[in-house]
Amino acid sequence: MAQENTPANFDYNSTRNKLILSEYGRNVQNMVKYIVALPTKEERNRYAQVVIDLMGFLNPHLRDVADFKHKLWDHLHIISDYQIDVDSPYPKPSPEQIHLKPAPLKYPHQRIKYKHYGKTIELMIEKAKAIEDPERKRHMVQSVANFMKMAYVQWNKDSVTDESILSDLYALSGGTLKLEENVNLARVEFRPNNYPAQNTNNNNRGRTNNNQNNNRGGGGGGSRTQNNNNPRNNNNQNNRNRNNNGGAKKY
């Protein structure tokens, strides 16, 4: 009786060692494990260079990365669990450098007086207040006011008067920044996302109507020209004139 295969005869991935870098595959990991066990450093260096070339061939996208050779050598050390002893042209990485966690982000907890202008406007106003040159300060204040008007229109989706913007600027700056009364801010209008497409459709409709009108006019002119230049029509008209003249002579 033939011997039946049992599950113990099969080799499953779940029973193998975990892949450290799965993009290189298990064969590369086994090669690196073999290099680590080699007795002499000369052999390890020679085989490590072959594995580095193979890793670059398996991942050609790394060639577009700056210092891709450095990245390959770092990956070699990572696959070996930092146990391989070779003469690397780059410093050997440490587990602390690879698994370094970034510092947590500090979220701002500052109160914004006018939220539709945002925090950037307040920072720009503080920068403008620190300018000492009067002419440069005037240009900076006008730029801030133009930016405030644009931000207001994006938030409110409606027109706003220059007086309202200048009043908010005066309030945000604590009464230190203001513009002359005869200064006009940049014109800003709210336009929906499909605004260019609507204009394009309207222009195309106008061109279509003009083409249709031109074609109608051209067709009428062509029919009149054809009637005038047709010899049969001219002969029939001459015959009618002769008959009318002859009938008048008999009476």
Long-range contacts (C-beta under 8 A, 24 or more apart in sequence): 20-78, 20-79, 20-81, 21-75, 21-78, 21-79, 23-58, 23-59, 24-55, 24-58, 24-59, 24-75, 24-79, 25-58, 28-54, 28-55, 28-58, 28-79, 29-79, 32-76, 32-79, 32-80, 32-84, 33-80, 35-80, 35-84, 35-86, 36-80, 36-83, 36-84, 36-85, 41-85, 41-86, 41-87, 44-84, 44-85, 44-86, 45-86, 45-87, 48-76, 48-84, 48-86, 51-76, 52-76, 74-98, 113-171, 113-172, 114-168, 114-172, 116-151, 116-152, 116-155, 116-156, 117-148, 117-151, 117-152, 117-168, 117-172, 118-151, 121-147, 121-148, 121-151, 121-172, 122-172, 125-169, 125-172, 125-173, 125-177, 128-173, 128-177, 129-173, 129-176, 129-177, 138-179, 141-169, 141-177, 141-178, 141-179, 142-179, 142-183, 142-185, 144-169, 144-177, 145-169, 145-179, 145-185, 146-185, 146-186, 149-185, 149-186, 149-188, 150-186, 150-188, 153-188, 153-189, 153-190, 154-190, 157-190, 158-190, 159-189, 159-190
